C-alpha cells in the first residue's frame, strides 16, 4: 500500500515517505504470524508450520530458544519445541523485532556504524518499557486487549526510528536536546521540522506496511490530549492506554520532560483507573522490562534498568543545579544593575541640567555597571546641537557638534569634537531611531563593539547611551540585565524630558511676561489713542466754533479789501487774510486728522499728480539751491484714487524732503531730491529720495504719530505724515521709509493699480426758476448778511433762512435757482432739509457750506445731489465762481 504526506506538508516529508517506500519489505510470513499470535485461539503447531516457511525467521527463533535466558542452551532442536518454549508473547516480540528494528536498520546498522548505538538502544528500551506498562494497564482495564496493548506499546514510537534512519543529522540533536531536558520532543519537532513530527511519520510507516488500523491509530494519536482521545469513543481507548503507558515509562526512566498535554491523571480517569494505582504500576515497570529484555537483544535486569534511570535523574538534577547556579549568578548581576540604576535614578531625579544627567551616566557605568568604555549624548533639535560625554578607562571627555537641517551631525575640528571612534556611530544615529515605540526586548541594539539604548520620551528621540561590557561577555546580555539597562535609559529619558519641559515652561513664562508687557504697552497706547480721539473730537468741535467767526472775519476782510482804495490799507487786509488762511489750513489739517474725508475715486495719472506737487515746491527748492530730479515712468498706467488727496500726500513728502536737505550741517555736496514713478509688482509706486539729515532709528516708529515733529516751532505741525498715512490707508496703499542718519531718506508710496470707482446716480432733471434767486440757509446771522451782500453785488436775488425749518416754509412758497445751505444748524440741519425737500428741490443745484462736517456727512451730501461742499472760512470770489459754475451747468451759459 502506498501513502503520501498530507497536503501542504513541507518538502522534507516527501523525502521521509520516499525513504519508507525504499525500505526492504518485512517477511510476509511475519505479518501473518503476528496476526495469528495476537488472537486468543492460536495453536502452537499452526504457528510452527508458518515459521518453517521462512528459513531466516526459523533460525532466529531457534537461536532465541537456546539462549541462556531460557536455560536450554543447545538442547532445543526442533521448531515445535522452540515455539512452545518461547511462548506466544516472546514469539510476538521476536516478530516485532524483525518487522521494525531489523527492517529499518538492517540488524543494528545506522548511519554506516555497526555495533551498539546508544540512541537506538535507548529508544528500543523505552519502547519495551512502554509495551510492558501498556500490557499491565490492559490487564487491569482492558483484559481483551492485553496482547494488542503490548504490541501497540512496542510500535508507538516507530516514527522516531524512521526519522533517526532518514534524517540522522537533524534528528539526533533533537533527541539529545530532549533528553537533556530542554523541551518535550514533540515541541522540538514542531519547531525544528514542522510537518514531520514522529507520530505522523509513524502513521505513514504503518500504513505503508499495511498494519492493523488499531496500531496505526496508536502511533498517530498517542500524544493527543485526553479530551481529544475521549471524543473518539471506544476507538480512543487503546491510544489513551498507550499514551498513559508512555508517560509512566518516561517518568520511571527519567529520560524526557513532559509536555503541556501530558496529564496522566486525566488519562487514568478516562480509562477508569484510580490515580493512586499509577504508583503501583510504575513500581513494576523495571521488573517487567527485565523479563523481556533478552527477547529484544537488550541487556540488563531490573537493577540495571533503575540504575540507568537513576543516573539520568542525577544528570538531570546536575543540569538543573547548574542552571540554578547560572540563574543565581545572573540574578546577582541583575541585582547589581538594579542597585546601580536605583542610585543613578535618584541622582538624575535631582539633576538641574542635562549635563548633570550625562555626568551621572558617565559615573555609574564604569564604577557600578562594569562598563569602562561608553558614551551618552542628547540631541537639542531646537538649538541644532548634539552634546554628550565619552568615558574610557577612568577619563571622561565632553564633546559637542552641530546638526544640519536633517538633524545629521556636523562634527568640526576642535577640542570639543566627538572622539574619532564615535563618529561613525554618531553619523548613523538617525537610522537607529525607532519609527514607533519599541518593546523592551528590542530597545537594546548591538552595534559592535557597542550596546546602544535610545533615550525616548513620548515617542520623541532625546539621545542615546552606548557602552561595552567590561567582563568580555558577549553582546547578548541576560534578559534581567537588559531590563535593568532599559530601566536606566528610561530614567535618563525621564530626567532629560523633565528638564526640557521645565525649560519650555520657563521660556513660555518669559514669553507670557513679554506678552503681558506688550499688552500693557498696547493698553497704554490705546488709552493714548482714546485720549487723542477725544482731543480730536474736541478739536473738531472747536474748529467748527472757530470757523464761523473766522469765516465772517475772512469774508469781511475780503469785502473791505475790495472797497478800500488805499493800497497800504489793502495790503494790511491781504496780510490779515493770509494769516486767516494759515489758521484755516491748520484747522483743516486738524479736522482731516480727526475725521478724514473719504477719497473721491476717479482714474488718476500719478505722473500728473507728481508734476503738480513738484510745481508747488520748485521755486522754494531753487531758492535753497536744491536740485529736483524727476524720474517719471511715462508708461505708468493710471490708478484709481482722489487726485487732490494724493497730491497732498506727495506735497507733504516733498516738503519734508526739502526741510531734511536744508537742515544739513555744512553740506559738502549740493542738495538733491529725486522724484520717481514706476511699477512695483501689482502696485504703482512713487519714490522720493533725498540726501538730507535722515531720520534717527529711535524716531522711525513715531513718524506717523500726530503732532510728532523734530522741526523747530513754526516749520510744521506734525500732522503732515499722519494725514498722508490716513489718505493712503483709505486708498488701499502703503508708505515705507528707509533712512540712514546723515546720508538721507527714501520714501516709497505704493498704490494698487485698480480700485473701485463709486457710482453716483445723476440728479433728476427738473426745470429751475427763470430768475436766479438764491436761498441762503445758515444759523449765523453775520454769514447770512455777508453772503446776501456779496451775492446781490453780483446781481443775484437773495432770500435767507436761519435754519432748516424756515427754509422748508420758503421752499413751499417759492422756487429758487440755487441753494446755499449750512450742514449743522439748530431745529433742522442742512442734510435733513435736503432729504425732506428733495421732491421740491428737484434739479436745483445745491452748494453746502460747512465748518466741521465729517466724511460721512460729506458723502451723504454728495449722494443727495449736492454740487459742491465748501469749507468755512471761504473765499468769496471762489464761492461766487462755484455758484456761477453751478448755475451755468443748468443754464448752459454764464450767470448774470
C-alpha positions in Angstrom: 0.0 0.0 0.0 1.4 3.4 -1.0 1.0 6.5 1.3 1.7 10.2 0.8 2.1 13.0 3.4 -0.8 15.4 4.0 -1.4 18.2 1.5 0.7 21.2 2.5 3.4 19.2 4.2 7.0 20.6 3.9 9.2 19.1 1.2 11.2 17.1 3.8 8.2 15.0 4.5 8.3 13.7 0.9 11.8 12.6 1.4 10.8 10.6 4.5 8.0 8.9 2.7 10.4 8.1 -0.1 12.7 6.6 2.5 9.9 4.5 3.9 8.9 3.2 0.4 12.5 2.2 -0.3 12.8 0.1 3.0 13.1 -3.7 2.5 9.7 -5.3 2.9 9.3 -7.3 6.1 8.9 -11.1 5.6 5.3 -11.7 4.6 5.1 -14.7 7.0 6.0 -12.3 9.9 2.9 -10.3 9.4 0.7 -13.4 9.2 2.3 -14.9 12.3 1.9 -11.6 14.2 -1.8 -11.6 13.4 -2.2 -15.2 14.4 -0.4 -15.0 17.8 -2.3 -11.8 18.7 -5.5 -13.8 18.7 -7.0 -15.8 21.6 -7.2 -19.3 20.0 -3.8 -19.6 18.3 -2.4 -23.1 18.0 1.4 -23.8 18.6 1.6 -26.3 15.7 0.0 -23.9 13.3 2.4 -21.1 14.2 5.4 -23.5 13.9 4.3 -24.5 10.4 4.2 -20.8 9.3 7.6 -20.1 10.7 9.1 -23.1 8.9 8.2 -21.3 5.6 10.9 -18.6 6.3 14.4 -20.0 6.9 15.8 -16.8 8.4 13.0 -16.5 10.8 13.3 -20.2 11.7 17.0 -19.7 12.6 16.2 -16.6 14.7 13.5 -18.4 16.7 15.8 -21.4 17.4 18.6 -19.1 18.5 16.4 -17.3 20.9 15.0 -20.6 22.4 18.5 -21.9 23.0 19.7 -18.7 24.7 20.8 -18.7 28.4 17.7 -16.8 29.3 15.6 -19.9 29.0 18.1 -22.4 30.4 18.0 -24.7 27.3 21.3 -23.8 25.7 21.9 -26.4 22.9 19.0 -28.6 23.9 16.2 -27.2 21.7 16.4 -29.0 18.3 13.1 -28.5 16.5 10.8 -25.6 15.9 7.8 -27.0 17.7 9.9 -27.2 20.9 11.2 -23.6 20.3 7.7 -22.2 19.8 6.4 -23.9 23.0 9.5 -22.8 24.9 9.3 -19.2 23.9 5.5 -18.9 24.2 3.3 -16.6 22.1 4.3 -13.5 23.9 8.1 -13.9 23.3 7.3 -15.0 19.8 5.4 -11.8 19.2 8.4 -9.8 20.5 10.7 -11.5 18.1 8.4 -10.9 15.2 8.1 -7.2 16.0 11.9 -7.0 16.2 12.1 -8.4 12.7 9.4 -6.1 11.4 10.7 -2.8 12.9 14.3 -2.8 14.0 15.8 -5.2 11.5 13.8 -3.8 8.6 14.7 -0.2 9.4 18.3 -0.5 10.5 19.5 -3.8 8.9 20.1 -5.6 12.1 21.7 -2.8 14.1 23.3 -0.7 11.4 22.5 3.0 11.4 24.4 5.7 9.6 27.0 3.2 8.5 28.0 2.4 12.1 27.8 -1.2 13.3 27.6 -2.4 16.8 25.9 -0.7 19.8 24.0 2.5 19.1 23.1 4.5 22.3 20.3 6.5 20.8 18.7 3.5 19.0 19.3 1.3 22.1 17.6 3.8 24.4 14.7 4.2 22.0 14.3 0.4 21.9 14.4 0.3 25.8 11.8 2.9 26.1 9.5 1.1 23.5 9.9 -2.1 25.5 9.2 -0.3 28.8 6.1 1.3 27.3 4.9 -2.1 25.9 5.2 -3.9 29.3 3.4 -0.9 31.0 0.6 -1.0 28.4 0.2 -4.7 29.0 -0.1 -4.2 32.7 -2.6 -1.4 32.3 -4.6 -3.5 29.8 -4.8 -6.4 32.3 -6.4 -4.0 34.7 -8.9 -2.2 32.5 -9.0 -3.9 29.0 -8.2 -7.7 29.5 -9.4 -8.5 26.0 -6.7 -6.2 24.5 -3.7 -7.4 26.5 -1.7 -8.7 23.6 -2.7 -5.8 21.4 -1.7 -3.3 24.1 1.8 -4.8 24.3 2.2 -4.7 20.5 0.9 -1.2 20.3 3.3 0.0 23.1 6.2 -1.6 21.2 5.4 0.2 17.9 4.1 3.5 19.3 7.4 5.4 18.6 8.3 3.7 15.3 8.1 7.2 13.8 11.2 8.2 15.8 13.1 5.2 14.4 12.1 6.3 10.8 13.3 9.9 11.5 16.5 8.6 13.1 17.2 6.5 10.0 16.1 9.1 7.4 17.3 12.3 9.0 20.1 11.4 11.3 21.9 14.7 11.0 18.9 16.7 12.0 17.1 14.3 14.3 19.9 13.1 16.6 20.4 16.6 18.1 16.6 16.9 18.8 16.7 13.6 20.7 19.7 14.7 22.7 18.2 18.1 23.5 15.0 16.4 24.7 16.9 14.0 27.0 18.9 17.0 28.3 15.6 18.5 29.5 15.4 21.4 27.1 11.8 20.7 25.9 9.4 17.9 25.1 10.4 16.1 21.9 7.1 16.9 20.1 7.6 20.6 20.8 11.2 20.5 19.4 9.9 18.6 16.3 7.1 21.1 15.7 9.6 24.0 15.9 12.5 22.4 14.0 10.9 20.0 11.5 7.3 21.1 11.3 5.0 18.7 9.3 7.5 15.8 10.1 6.6 15.0 13.7 7.2 11.4 14.8 3.5 10.5 15.3 2.7 11.5 11.8 5.8 9.7 10.4 4.9 6.5 12.4 1.4 6.6 10.8 3.0 6.8 7.3 5.2 3.8 8.1 2.5 1.5 9.5 0.1 2.4 6.7 2.8 1.6 4.1 3.3 -1.8 5.8 -0.4 -2.4 5.9 -0.5 -2.9 9.7 -3.9 -3.1 11.6 -5.8 0.1 12.0 -5.5 0.0 15.8 -1.7 0.1 15.6 -1.8 2.9 13.1 -4.0 5.0 15.4 -1.8 4.4 18.4 1.4 5.5 16.6 -0.5 8.6 15.3 -2.6 9.7 18.3 -0.7 8.8 21.4 0.4 12.4 22.0 -3.2 13.8 21.7 -4.8 15.4 24.7 -7.1 13.3 26.9 -10.1 15.4 25.7 -9.4 14.7 22.0 -9.0 11.0 22.7 -12.2 10.9 24.7 -14.1 12.3 21.7 -13.0 9.2 19.6 -15.1 7.0 21.8 -14.1 3.2 22.1 -11.5 3.7 19.3 -9.7 6.1 21.5 -9.2 3.8 24.5 -6.2 1.9 23.2 -4.4 5.1 22.1 -5.2 6.6 25.5 -3.9 3.5 27.3 -0.6 3.6 25.3 -0.3 7.4 25.9 -0.6 6.7 29.7 2.0 3.9 29.5 4.3 6.2 27.5 4.1 8.9 30.2 4.6 6.4 33.1 7.6 4.8 31.3 9.2 8.2 30.8 8.7 9.1 34.4 10.3 5.9 35.6 13.2 6.1 33.1 13.7 9.9 33.7 14.6 10.3 30.0 12.3 13.1 28.8 10.4 16.1 30.1 6.6 16.0 29.8 4.7 18.4 27.5 1.6 20.5 28.3 -0.6 17.7 27.0 0.9 15.2 29.5 -1.9 14.6 32.0 -1.6 11.0 33.5 -4.5 11.6 35.9 -6.9 12.7 33.2 -5.9 9.6 31.1 -6.3 7.4 34.1 -9.8 8.8 34.8 -10.7 8.2 31.1 -9.7 4.6 31.4 -11.4 4.1 34.8 -8.1 3.7 36.8 -7.8 5.2 40.3 -5.0 7.7 40.4 -3.2 6.1 43.4 -2.9 2.8 41.4 -0.5 4.6 39.0 2.3 4.4 41.5 1.9 0.6 41.8 2.2 0.3 38.0 5.4 2.4 37.9 6.9 0.2 40.6 6.5 -2.9 38.5 7.9 -1.5 35.2 11.5 -2.3 35.9 10.9 -6.0 36.7 8.6 -6.5 33.7 11.1 -4.8 31.4 13.9 -7.1 32.6 11.9 -10.3 31.9 11.6 -9.3 28.3 14.8 -7.5 27.5 16.7 -10.6 26.2 14.0 -11.2 23.5 14.9 -7.8 22.1 18.7 -8.3 22.3 18.7 -5.9 25.2 21.0 -6.5 28.2 20.2 -5.7 31.8 18.0 -6.7 34.6 15.7 -4.6 36.8 18.5 -3.2 38.8 20.3 -2.1 35.7 17.1 -0.6 34.4 16.6 1.5 37.6 20.3 2.3 37.9 20.3 3.8 34.4 17.2 5.8 35.3 18.9 7.0 38.5 21.9 8.1 36.5 19.7 10.1 34.2 17.9 11.6 37.1 21.2 12.6 38.7 22.3 14.0 35.4 19.1 16.0 35.2 19.5 17.2 38.7 23.0 18.2 38.0 21.9 20.1 34.9 19.1 21.8 37.0 21.7 22.7 39.7 23.9 24.2 37.0 21.0 26.1 35.7 20.1 27.3 39.1 23.8 28.4 39.7 23.8 30.2 36.4 20.5 31.8 37.3 21.8 32.8 40.7 24.8 34.4 39.0 22.5 36.2 36.6 20.3 37.4 39.4 23.3 38.7 41.3 24.4 40.6 38.3 20.8 41.8 37.7 20.6 42.9 41.4 23.9 44.8 41.0 22.5 46.5 37.9 19.2 47.4 39.6 21.0 48.8 42.7 23.1 50.9 40.4 20.1 52.0 38.4 18.2 52.9 41.6 21.1 55.1 42.9 21.6 56.7 39.5 17.9 57.3 39.1 17.8 59.3 42.4 20.7 61.4 41.3 19.2 62.1 37.9 15.8 63.0 39.5 17.7 65.8 41.4 19.6 66.9 38.4 19.2 70.6 37.5 20.7 70.5 34.0 21.1 68.0 31.1 24.8 68.0 31.7 24.2 66.7 35.3 22.2 63.8 33.9 25.0 62.9 31.5 27.6 63.2 34.3 25.6 60.7 36.3 25.6 58.2 33.5 29.3 58.7 32.9 29.9 57.9 36.6 27.6 54.9 37.1 28.6 52.9 34.1 32.3 52.4 34.8 32.0 52.4 38.6 29.0 50.2 39.2 27.9 48.6 35.9 31.3 47.2 34.8 31.4 49.2 31.5 34.7 51.1 31.4 34.0 52.4 27.9 30.9 54.2 26.8 29.2 57.4 25.9 25.9 59.3 26.4 24.6 62.2 24.4 21.5 64.3 24.0 20.1 65.9 20.9 18.7 69.5 21.1 16.9 69.8 17.8 15.7 73.3 18.6 19.3 74.6 19.0 20.6 72.3 16.3 23.2 70.8 18.8 24.4 67.4 19.8 26.3 67.3 23.1 27.5 64.4 25.3 30.2 62.7 27.3 32.5 59.8 26.4 34.3 57.8 29.1 37.2 55.4 28.8 39.5 53.9 31.4 38.6 56.5 34.1 38.8 59.5 31.8 35.6 61.5 30.9 35.7 63.8 27.8 32.8 66.1 26.8 32.0 66.6 23.2 29.6 68.5 21.0 28.8 69.2 17.4 26.2 71.0 15.3 23.3 69.4 13.4 22.2 70.2 9.9 18.6 70.7 8.8 18.0 66.9 8.7 19.5 66.7 12.3 22.6 64.8 11.0 25.8 65.6 13.0 28.3 68.1 11.6 31.5 67.4 13.5 34.1 70.1 13.2 37.7 70.0 14.2 38.5 71.3 17.7 38.8 70.3 21.3 35.0 69.7 21.6 34.8 67.4 18.5 33.4 63.9 19.2 36.1 61.2 19.6 37.2 59.6 16.4 35.9 56.2 17.4 32.4 57.5 18.0 32.0 59.5 14.7 30.8 56.6 12.6 28.3 55.6 15.3 27.0 59.2 15.7 26.7 59.6 11.9 24.3 56.7 11.9 22.2 57.5 14.9 19.2 58.6 12.7 19.0 55.1 11.3 18.6 53.7 14.9 15.7 56.0 15.8 12.7 53.6 16.1 9.7 54.5 13.8 7.4 53.7 16.7 7.7 52.9 20.4 9.8 49.7 20.6 9.1 46.9 23.1 11.5 46.3 25.9 13.2 43.3 24.2 14.1 45.4 21.1 15.3 48.5 22.8 18.9 47.5 23.2 20.8 47.2 19.9 24.2 45.6 19.2 26.5 47.9 17.2 29.8 46.1 17.8 31.6 46.8 19.9 28.8 48.8 21.5 25.5 48.1 23.0 23.2 51.1 22.5 20.0 52.3 24.0 17.9 55.1 22.7 16.6 57.8 25.1 12.9 58.3 24.3 10.1 60.4 25.7 6.5 60.5 24.4 7.8 58.9 21.1 10.4 61.6 20.7 14.2 60.9 20.4 16.2 62.7 23.1 19.6 61.0 22.7 21.4 57.7 23.2 23.5 55.6 25.6 26.3 53.3 24.4 28.7 51.0 26.3 30.8 47.9 26.0 30.5 45.1 28.7 33.7 45.1 30.7 33.9 41.3 31.5 34.4 40.2 27.9 30.9 38.7 27.8 29.0 38.6 24.5 26.9 41.5 23.4 23.8 39.4 24.2 23.1 40.2 27.9 20.7 38.1 30.0 17.2 39.4 30.0 17.3 40.5 33.6 20.4 42.7 33.0 18.9 44.1 29.7 15.8 45.0 31.7 18.0 46.9 34.2 19.8 48.8 31.5 16.5 49.7 29.8 15.2 51.0 33.1 18.3 53.1 33.4 17.7 54.5 29.9 14.1 55.2 30.8 15.1 57.1 34.0 17.6 59.2 32.0 15.0 59.9 29.4 12.5 61.0 32.1 15.1 63.3 33.6 16.0 64.9 30.3 12.4 65.2 29.4 11.6 66.8 32.7 14.4 69.4 32.3 13.3 70.1 28.7 9.7 70.6 29.8 10.9 72.9 32.7 13.0 74.9 30.2 10.0 75.2 27.9 7.8 76.3 30.8 10.4 78.9 31.7 10.5 80.1 28.1 6.7 80.1 28.0 6.7 82.2 31.2 9.2 84.6 29.7 7.1 84.9 26.5 4.0 85.4 28.7 5.7 88.1 30.6 6.8 89.7 27.4 3.3 89.4 26.0 1.9 91.0 29.2 4.4 93.8 28.7 3.3 94.3 25.2 -0.3 94.2 26.3 0.4 96.9 28.9 2.1 99.0 26.2 -0.7 98.4 23.8 -3.2 99.3 26.5 -1.3 102.4 27.3 -1.2 103.2 23.6 -4.9 102.5 23.3 -5.5 104.9 26.2 -3.4 107.5 24.4 -5.3 106.8 21.2 -8.6 107.2 23.0 -7.5 110.4 24.6 -6.2 111.5 21.2 -9.6 110.7 19.7 -11.3 112.6 22.4 -8.9 115.5 21.8 -9.7 115.2 18.0 -13.4 115.3 18.7 -12.9 118.3 20.9 -10.7 119.9 18.3 -13.2 119.3 15.6 -15.9 120.9 17.7 -13.7 123.8 18.5 -12.8 124.2 14.8 -16.5 124.4 14.0 -17.0 127.2 16.5 -13.9 128.9 15.3 -14.7 128.5 11.6 -18.0 130.5 11.8 -16.5 133.7 13.3 -13.3 133.2 11.2 -15.5 132.9 8.1 -17.1 136.2 9.0 -13.8 137.9 9.6 -12.3 136.4 6.4 -15.3 137.4 4.3 -15.4 141.0 5.8 -11.7 141.4 5.2 -12.2 140.4 1.6 -15.0 142.9 1.1 -13.1 145.6 2.8 -10.1 144.9 0.7 -12.2 145.3 -2.4 -13.8 148.5 -1.3 -10.7 150.3 0.1 -8.9 152.5 -2.5 -5.8 152.9 -0.3 -3.1 150.5 -1.3 -1.5 150.3 2.1 -4.8 149.5 3.7 -5.5 146.9 1.0 -2.1 145.3 1.8 -3.0 145.2 5.5 -6.2 143.5 4.7 -4.3 141.0 2.5 -1.9 140.3 5.4 -4.9 139.6 7.6 -6.4 137.3 5.0 -3.0 135.4 4.7 -2.9 134.8 8.4 -6.6 133.7 8.4 -5.8 131.3 5.6 -2.9 129.9 7.7 -5.3 129.4 10.6 -7.7 127.8 8.2 -5.1 125.4 6.9 -4.2 124.3 10.5 -7.9 123.8 11.3 -8.4 121.9 8.0 -5.5 119.6 8.8 -6.8 119.1 12.3 -10.2 118.2 11.1 -8.9 115.9 8.4 -6.9 114.0 11.0 -9.9 113.8 13.4 -12.4 113.0 10.6 -10.6 112.1 7.4 -12.7 112.7 4.3 -13.3 109.7 2.1 -11.5 109.9 -1.2 -13.4 110.7 -4.4 -12.2 107.8 -6.5 -11.5 108.6 -10.2 -8.9 107.5 -12.7 -5.7 109.4 -11.8 -2.5 109.9 -13.7 0.2 109.7 -11.0 2.7 111.5 -13.2 0.4 114.5 -13.4 -0.2 114.4 -9.6 3.6 114.4 -9.0 4.1 117.2 -11.5 1.5 119.4 -9.8 3.1 118.8 -6.4 6.6 119.5 -7.9 5.4 122.7 -9.4 4.3 123.9 -6.0 7.7 123.4 -4.3 10.1 124.0 -7.3 10.5 127.7 -6.6 11.3 127.2 -3.0 13.8 124.5 -3.9 15.6 126.7 -6.4 16.0 129.5 -3.8 17.7 127.0 -1.4 19.9 125.6 -4.3 18.3 122.1 -4.0 18.2 120.2 -7.3 14.9 118.4 -8.1 15.5 115.4 -10.3 12.3 113.9 -11.9 12.4 110.2 -13.0 8.9 109.6 -14.2 7.8 106.4 -16.0 5.7 107.7 -18.9 4.2 104.2 -19.4 2.8 104.1 -15.9 -0.9 103.1 -16.0 -3.5 105.1 -14.2 -4.6 104.4 -10.7 -8.0 104.9 -9.1 -8.0 107.5 -6.4 -8.6 111.1 -5.3 -6.2 113.2 -7.2 -6.3 116.1 -4.7 -5.6 113.9 -1.7 -2.8 112.1 -3.5 -1.3 115.4 -4.5 -1.4 116.4 -0.8 0.5 113.3 0.1 3.2 113.9 -2.5 3.4 117.6 -1.5 3.8 116.7 2.2 6.6 114.3 1.4 8.4 116.8 -0.8 8.2 119.5 1.9 9.6 117.0 4.4 12.5 116.2 2.0 13.1 119.9 1.4 13.4 120.5 5.1 15.7 117.5 5.6 18.1 118.6 2.9 18.1 122.3 4.1 18.9 121.1 7.7 22.2 119.5 6.7 25.1 120.9 8.7 27.8 122.5 6.4 26.9 120.3 3.4 29.8 119.1 1.3 27.6 118.4 -1.7 24.7 120.2 -3.4 21.2 119.3 -2.1 19.3 116.8 -4.2 15.8 115.4 -4.3 14.8 112.7 -6.8 11.1 112.0 -7.5 10.3 108.9 -9.5 7.3 106.8 -10.5 7.2 103.2 -11.7 5.7 99.8 -11.1 6.5 97.5 -8.2 4.6 94.2 -8.5 0.9 94.9 -8.8 1.3 98.4 -7.5 2.2 101.8 -8.9 4.8 103.5 -6.8 6.1 107.0 -6.1 9.7 107.2 -4.7 11.2 110.4 -3.2 15.0 110.2 -2.4 16.9 113.0 -0.6 20.4 113.4 0.7 19.2 115.2 3.8 19.9 114.6 7.5 18.0 111.4 7.7 15.7 110.1 10.5 17.2 108.6 13.7 16.3 105.0 14.2 14.5 105.8 17.5 12.1 108.1 15.6 11.2 105.8 12.8 8.4 104.2 14.7 6.9 107.5 15.7 6.9 109.5 12.4 3.2 108.7 11.8 2.1 109.9 15.3 0.0 113.0 15.1 1.8 116.2 16.2 5.1 114.4 16.3 7.8 116.6 14.7 11.5 117.3 15.1 11.3 120.6 13.4 11.6 123.9 15.2 8.5 125.8 16.1 6.8 127.4 13.1 8.1 124.9 10.5 5.5 122.2 10.9 2.5 121.0 12.9 3.3 117.3 12.9 0.1 116.4 11.1 1.5 116.0 7.6 2.7 112.3 7.7 -0.2 111.2 9.9 -2.6 112.7 7.4 -0.8 111.2 4.5 -0.8 107.8 6.2 -4.6 108.1 6.6 -5.1 109.0 3.0 -3.0 106.1 1.7 -4.9 103.7 4.0 -8.2 104.9 2.5 -6.7 104.2 -1.0 -5.6 100.7 0.0 -2.0 101.7 -0.3 1.0 101.9 2.0 4.0 104.0 2.7 7.6 102.8 3.5 10.6 104.7 4.9 14.2 103.7 4.7 16.6 106.2 6.3 20.3 106.4 7.2 21.1 109.3 9.6 23.5 111.7 7.9 23.0 110.2 4.4 19.4 110.6 3.5 16.0 109.1 3.3 14.0 107.1 0.7 10.2 107.2 0.9 8.1 104.7 -1.2 4.4 105.1 -1.7 2.6 102.1 -3.1 -0.9 102.3 -4.7 -2.9 99.4 -6.2 -3.3 99.7 -9.9 -7.1 99.4 -9.7 -9.7 100.5 -7.1 -13.4 100.5 -7.4 -15.0 103.8 -8.5 -18.1 104.8 -6.5 -21.1 105.2 -8.7 -23.1 108.4 -8.3 -26.6 108.5 -9.5 -27.4 111.5 -11.7 -29.8 114.0 -10.2 -33.3 114.1 -11.6 -34.0 116.7 -14.3 -36.4 119.4 -13.3 -36.7 123.0 -14.6 -35.2 125.6 -12.4 -36.7 129.0 -11.8 -36.5 131.7 -14.5 -34.9 134.3 -12.2 -31.6 133.5 -10.5 -32.8 133.7 -6.9 -30.5 132.1 -4.3 -31.7 130.8 -0.9 -29.1 131.2 1.8 -29.7 128.9 4.8 -27.3 129.5 7.8 -27.8 129.8 11.5 -25.0 132.5 11.7 -26.6 135.9 11.0 -23.3 137.6 10.0 -22.6 134.9 7.4 -26.1 135.4 6.0 -25.5 139.1 5.8 -22.1 138.8 4.1 -23.5 136.2 1.6 -26.5 138.4 0.8 -24.2 141.4 0.3 -21.8 139.5 -1.9 -24.4 137.8 -4.0 -26.5 141.0 -4.5 -23.3 142.7 -5.6 -23.1 140.1 -8.3 -26.7 140.7 -9.4 -28.4 137.7 -7.7 -31.6 137.9 -5.8 -31.2 136.6 -2.3 -33.6 135.1 0.3 -32.3 133.9 3.7 -33.4 131.5 6.4 -31.8 130.9 9.8 -32.5 127.2 9.9 -33.9 124.2 8.0 -37.5 124.8 9.3 -37.7 128.3 7.9 -36.1 127.1 4.6 -38.9 124.5 4.3 -41.5 127.2 4.5 -39.8 129.3 1.9 -39.4 126.3 -0.5 -43.1 125.5 -0.2 -44.0 129.0 -1.4 -41.2 129.9 -3.8 -38.8 128.4 -6.3 -35.1 129.2 -6.3 -32.2 128.9 -8.8 -29.7 127.7 -6.2 -29.4 126.8 -2.5 -26.5 127.7 -0.2 -27.0 125.5 2.9 -25.1 125.1 6.1 -25.0 121.4 7.2 -25.1 121.9 11.0 -27.9 124.1 12.3 -30.4 124.0 15.2 -34.0 122.9 14.6 -33.2 121.2 11.3 -29.8 120.7 9.7 -28.9 121.0 6.1 -28.9 117.3 5.2 -32.3 116.8 6.9 -33.6 119.8 4.9 -32.3 118.3 1.6 -33.9 114.9 2.4 -37.3 116.5 3.4 -37.4 118.8 0.4 -35.9 116.5 -2.3 -39.0 116.5 -4.4 -39.5 120.3 -4.2 -35.8 121.0 -4.9 -35.6 118.6 -7.9 -32.7 119.5 -10.0 -32.0 122.8 -8.3 -28.2 123.0 -7.6 -27.1 123.0 -4.0 -23.8 124.1 -2.5 -23.2 123.1 1.0 -21.2 125.3 3.5 -19.7 123.5 6.5 -17.4 124.2 9.3 -16.8 120.7 10.7 -18.8 118.2 8.7 -17.3 114.7 8.8 -16.6 112.4 5.9 -19.9 110.6 6.4 -21.8 113.8 6.2 -19.9 115.0 3.1 -20.5 111.6 1.4 -24.2 111.8 2.3 -24.5 115.3 0.9 -22.9 114.1 -2.4 -25.4 111.2 -2.6 -28.2 113.8 -2.2 -27.0 115.5 -5.3 -25.1 118.4 -3.8 -23.0 120.2 -6.4 -20.1 121.1 -4.2 -19.1 121.2 -0.5 -17.3 124.4 0.6 -15.5 124.6 3.9 -15.6 127.7 6.1 -14.0 130.1 6.0 -14.3 130.5 2.3 -13.0 132.8 -0.3 -15.9 134.9 -1.6 -14.6 135.0 -5.2 -14.1 131.2 -5.3 -17.6 130.7 -3.8 -19.0 133.1 -6.5 -17.2 131.1 -9.2 -18.7 127.9 -7.8 -22.2 129.4 -7.9 -21.7 130.6 -11.4 -20.5 127.1 -12.5 -23.5 125.5 -10.8 -25.9 127.8 -12.5 -24.1 127.7 -15.8 -24.3 123.9 -15.8 -28.1 124.1 -15.7 -28.4 127.3 -17.8 -25.8 126.4 -20.4 -24.4 129.9 -20.0 -22.9 132.3 -17.5 -24.7 133.8 -14.5 -25.8 137.4 -14.7 
